[in-house]
Amino acid sequence: MTSAEPVLKIADVPVPAAGVTLSDLQFTKSPIAMVSYVKITKSKHISVGTLEIGTWGMSIQLVNGASADQTIDIEVFAYPLEIVKNRISVRDATAYALLGEAKTLFIDNYLTQTAAEATVYANLILPIVSDPDAYVEADTRGDPSIELTDTITVVSTTAKIGTIEVIPIRFDYSNPGGLSCPIYSIKKSAREGT
């Protein structure tokens, strides 16, 4: 492990005679793995009440033992984590052959840990974003027994989609004189990447 680095430095912090709580102080390098130490200088008659440290910042309660306002400096030394950045891209060959270079969907998520994991997620999303007909809306009377994870078959010869299996993502029930329920869904083949 490398040596601890300064991740927070605040100069001339006023501490009134009644004390003060400094909340949501953000670290300049974060997230951090561990705080090595908190250095408070010019702190005669100042003590720490409570100290809450997270990976992105901290809160500190300062108790002033003197009957006069004081000014202190705070410096925090910690071990910041390095975020590894992987850049991957996937392409739908059929859509690329038809359209050429089209819009690119960028997803920036620091929680995705590896390039392999990012590739899995990208391949799950690709069928949904590359299929122009992936989202299907059907006007129905509704059926409360249908759940969001169910697969339903939509048949419509007038909309020229024929018969298609979809997975609902939203139901909008209303009763303006007669029950109606538009169903918003994703084609099962796009959702499951088949």
C-alpha positions in Angstrom: 0.0 0.0 0.0 1.3 3.5 -0.8 1.7 6.2 1.9 -1.3 8.2 3.1 -2.1 11.3 1.1 -3.9 14.5 2.1 -7.5 14.2 1.0 -9.0 17.2 2.9 -7.4 20.4 4.0 -9.4 23.3 5.6 -7.7 26.4 7.0 -9.0 28.9 9.5 -12.1 27.0 10.6 -14.0 29.2 13.1 -15.1 27.3 16.2 -17.4 29.4 18.4 -17.4 29.1 22.1 -20.5 26.8 21.9 -18.7 24.4 19.5 -19.6 23.5 15.9 -20.4 20.5 13.8 -19.0 20.4 10.3 -21.1 18.2 8.1 -20.6 16.6 4.7 -17.0 17.6 4.2 -16.1 16.1 0.9 -12.7 14.5 0.3 -10.7 15.8 -2.7 -9.6 12.2 -3.7 -12.2 9.6 -3.2 -13.4 7.0 -2.6 -10.9 6.2 0.2 -10.0 2.8 1.6 -9.0 4.0 5.0 -8.2 7.2 6.9 -4.7 7.2 8.4 -5.2 10.2 10.7 -7.0 13.6 11.2 -4.7 16.4 12.0 -6.1 19.5 13.9 -3.7 22.3 14.4 -4.0 25.5 16.5 -6.4 23.5 18.6 -5.7 24.6 22.1 -8.9 23.9 24.2 -10.6 22.1 21.2 -11.6 18.5 21.4 -13.5 16.2 19.0 -17.0 15.2 20.1 -18.1 12.8 17.3 -16.4 11.9 14.1 -18.1 10.1 11.2 -16.0 9.0 8.3 -17.2 7.6 5.0 -15.6 6.7 1.7 -16.5 10.1 0.1 -16.3 12.5 3.1 -16.7 13.1 6.8 -18.5 15.0 9.5 -16.8 16.2 12.7 -18.1 17.8 15.9 -15.7 20.2 17.5 -16.1 21.0 21.2 -14.6 24.3 22.4 -13.4 24.1 26.0 -12.5 27.9 26.1 -15.0 30.6 26.6 -13.9 32.4 23.5 -14.1 31.8 19.7 -11.1 30.0 18.2 -9.8 29.3 14.7 -8.2 25.9 13.7 -6.9 24.1 10.7 -8.0 20.5 9.8 -6.1 18.1 7.5 -7.1 14.5 6.8 -4.6 11.9 5.5 -6.0 8.7 3.9 -5.5 6.0 1.4 -7.6 6.8 -1.7 -8.7 4.0 -4.0 -7.9 4.2 -7.7 -10.8 3.7 -10.0 -9.7 1.6 -13.0 -11.3 2.8 -16.2 -12.1 0.3 -18.8 -13.6 1.3 -22.1 -15.4 -1.4 -24.1 -17.7 -1.2 -27.1 -20.1 -3.6 -28.7 -21.8 -3.2 -32.0 -24.9 -4.8 -33.7 -23.4 -6.0 -37.0 -26.8 -6.2 -38.7 -27.8 -2.6 -37.7 -24.3 -1.4 -38.6 -24.5 -2.9 -42.1 -27.9 -1.2 -42.7 -27.2 2.2 -41.1 -23.5 2.6 -40.9 -22.2 4.7 -38.0 -25.2 5.8 -35.9 -25.7 7.2 -32.4 -23.5 5.9 -29.7 -24.8 5.2 -26.2 -22.2 6.0 -23.6 -22.6 4.5 -20.1 -20.3 5.7 -17.4 -20.6 3.6 -14.2 -17.8 3.4 -11.7 -19.6 0.4 -10.0 -18.9 -1.9 -12.9 -15.7 -3.6 -11.7 -14.1 -5.3 -14.8 -14.0 -5.1 -18.5 -15.6 -8.6 -18.7 -18.5 -7.5 -16.5 -18.9 -4.3 -18.6 -19.0 -6.5 -21.8 -21.8 -8.7 -20.3 -23.9 -5.6 -19.5 -23.2 -4.0 -22.9 -24.3 -7.2 -24.6 -27.5 -7.3 -22.5 -28.3 -3.7 -23.5 -27.3 -3.9 -27.1 -30.5 -5.7 -28.4 -32.7 -3.2 -26.8 -31.0 -0.1 -28.1 -30.3 -1.5 -31.6 -33.8 -2.7 -32.3 -36.0 0.2 -33.5 -39.1 -1.8 -32.6 -37.9 -3.0 -29.2 -40.6 -1.0 -27.3 -44.2 -1.9 -27.9 -47.3 -0.1 -26.7 -50.6 -1.8 -26.7 -54.0 -0.3 -25.9 -56.0 -2.8 -23.9 -58.8 -3.0 -21.4 -56.3 -4.3 -18.9 -56.0 -7.5 -16.9 -54.9 -7.2 -13.2 -53.6 -10.7 -13.2 -50.8 -9.8 -15.6 -47.5 -8.9 -13.7 -44.5 -7.0 -14.9 -42.4 -10.2 -15.3 -44.9 -12.1 -17.3 -44.6 -12.8 -21.0 -47.7 -11.8 -23.0 -48.5 -12.2 -26.6 -49.7 -9.2 -28.6 -51.6 -9.8 -31.8 -52.3 -6.9 -34.1 -52.8 -7.2 -37.8 -53.8 -3.5 -38.1 -50.5 -2.2 -36.6 -48.7 -4.6 -39.0 -46.7 -6.3 -36.2 -48.5 -9.6 -36.4 -48.0 -11.7 -33.4 -45.2 -10.8 -30.9 -44.2 -11.8 -27.4 -43.5 -8.9 -25.1 -42.6 -8.3 -21.4 -44.6 -5.4 -19.8 -42.7 -2.6 -18.1 -45.6 -0.4 -17.2 -49.4 -0.5 -17.0 -51.5 2.7 -17.0 -55.0 1.8 -15.7 -57.7 4.4 -16.0 -61.5 4.5 -16.0 -62.8 7.4 -18.0 -66.3 5.8 -18.4 -64.8 2.4 -19.4 -61.7 0.6 -18.2 -58.6 1.1 -20.3 -55.0 0.2 -19.8 -52.2 1.0 -22.2 -49.4 -1.5 -21.7 -45.8 -0.4 -22.3 -43.5 -3.3 -23.0 -40.2 -4.5 -24.5 -40.1 -7.3 -27.1 -39.1 -10.5 -25.4 -36.4 -11.2 -28.0 -34.8 -7.8 -27.3 -35.1 -8.1 -23.5 -33.5 -11.5 -23.4 -30.9 -10.8 -26.1 -32.1 -13.7 -28.3 
